[in-house]
Amino acid sequence: MTFLDMLGAAERQNQSLLCVGLDPDPAKFPAHLRGDASRIYDFCAAIVEATADTVIAFKPQIAYFAAHRAEDQLERLMAHMRAVAPQVPVILDAKRGDIGSTAEQYAIEAFERYGADAVTLSPFMGFDSVQPYLAYHGKGAFLLCRTSNPGGDDLQSQRLASVDGQPLLYEHVARLAQGPWNLNGQLGLVVGATYPDEIERVREIAPTLPLLIPGVGAQGGDAVATIRAGYRRQGDTTTGPVIVNSSRAILYASSGDDFAAAARREALRTRDVLEAARG
């Protein structure tokens, strides 16, 4: 089953466009776990179990594990997600961007070591930095396009005078991903929820690509505006899916022993808001 097949199955089974981001920060854990990096797996596994039937995907952020020497816990978590929620695809948020043999090693890390179904990538170094990931047929690769951080304007909103039509950089990335780079239908785009106008523009340029949209929740992105900008009716079979990520608002919905139950309540609330927005 390809990554896109898994997305469609999870969306139908869980009636959801919500992706839960797994960004474990021990300093924010509930009191009985707080500050203990050896409990990252325990915290994340509890979140996964509580939300597995509410999501279209999970998105672990590799830096939150690596910073605490917890890569082994991430491996355990990936296996746990496979066991608890085999229908839910896992997007490894790694934002890798390198060329040649180095990119090949990063692809091995994402797809063989961790067993991810998709990975996030920076396209700044060009197609040969993306191509090694596309050798893994059925896996997905989401290219950073219009990110949710304010500094994204520094490059992504600049015009390319040497390209016909002088598109903004993020528009050019969207065109490449929709067109010549998408050799096997494996590419998607990352577009921040904090920029709904840009989400709509990316959807116009790249109608068939899946959009991974972070920034709902703690970053202030509006869930309703996000869906209105990026979602198109499923009756149009050419339209790519929308994956709306929320991390901190769900992970840290409670600082008490009920953290997993609180995460579930927040995930259900967010899922319902997204479902209402798409009508």
Stockholm file with secondary structure:
# STOCKHOLM 1.0

chainA/1-279         MTFLDMLGAAERQNQSLLCVGLDPDPAKFPAHLRGDASRIYDFCAAIVEATADTVIAFKPQIAYFAAHRAEDQLERLMAHMRAVAPQVPVILDAKRGDIGSTAEQYAIEAFERYGADAVTLSPFMGFDSVQPYLAYHGKGAFLLCRTSNPGGDDLQSQRLASVDGQPLLYEHVARLAQGPWNLNGQLGLVVGATYPDEIERVREIAPTLPLLIPGVGAQGGDAVATIRAGYRRQGDTTTGPVIVNSSRAILYASSGDDFAAAARREALRTRDVLEAARG
#=GR chainA/1-279 SS CCHHHHHHHHHHHHTCCEEEEECCCGGGSCTTTTTCGGGHHHHHHHHHHHHTTSCSEEEEBHHHHHTTTCHHHHHHHHHHHHHHCTTSCBEEEEEECCCHHHHHHHHHIIIIISCCSEEEECCTTCGGGTHHHHTSTTCEEEEEEECSSGGGHHHHTCBCTTSTTCCBHHHHHHHHHHTTTCTTSCEEEEECTTCHHHHHHHHHHCTTSCEEECCBSTTCBCHHHHHHHHCCCTTSTTCCCEEEEECHHHHTSCSSTTHHHHHHHHHHHHHHHHHHHHC
#=GC SS_cons         CCHHHHHHHHHHHHTCCEEEEECCCGGGSCTTTTTCGGGHHHHHHHHHHHHTTSCSEEEEBHHHHHTTTCHHHHHHHHHHHHHHCTTSCBEEEEEECCCHHHHHHHHHIIIIISCCSEEEECCTTCGGGTHHHHTSTTCEEEEEEECSSGGGHHHHTCBCTTSTTCCBHHHHHHHHHHTTTCTTSCEEEEECTTCHHHHHHHHHHCTTSCEEECCBSTTCBCHHHHHHHHCCCTTSTTCCCEEEEECHHHHTSCSSTTHHHHHHHHHHHHHHHHHHHHC
//
